[in-house]
Amino acid sequence: MKPVVGQGKAWFCTVISVFGCVILTVLGHLYNSGHEEFVGHSVNDPTIEEGVLIAKTIFTTALVYLGLVIFCGSQIYLHNRKHQVRI
């Protein structure tokens, strides 16, 4: 199987996606737990019930980034395997 993207792009995508997964998971947890800085602190903040819905959306986005980690990681694996076969 041949890689679809270049090795540098695959590494960049993997690193950015891992960072995105971590940040989004933390934000989702803060919204889900009703942290006072994120929900219900002032009139413009979402309510705790809305915070749970926001957390579900954030967790879904984190799963999309996890899919990118898997795809780009497989591209890195294919590049490494291609390099080892030539030697």
Stockholm file with secondary structure:
# STOCKHOLM 1.0

chainA/1-87         MKPVVGQGKAWFCTVISVFGCVILTVLGHLYNSGHEEFVGHSVNDPTIEEGVLIAKTIFTTALVYLGLVIFCGSQIYLHNRKHQVRI
#=GR chainA/1-87 SS CCCSSCHHHHHHHHHHHHHHHHHHHHHHHHHHTTCTTTSSSSTTSCCHHHHHHHHHHHHHHHHHHHHHHHHHHHHHHHHHHHHHHHC
#=GC SS_cons        CCCSSCHHHHHHHHHHHHHHHHHHHHHHHHHHTTCTTTSSSSTTSCCHHHHHHHHHHHHHHHHHHHHHHHHHHHHHHHHHHHHHHHC
//
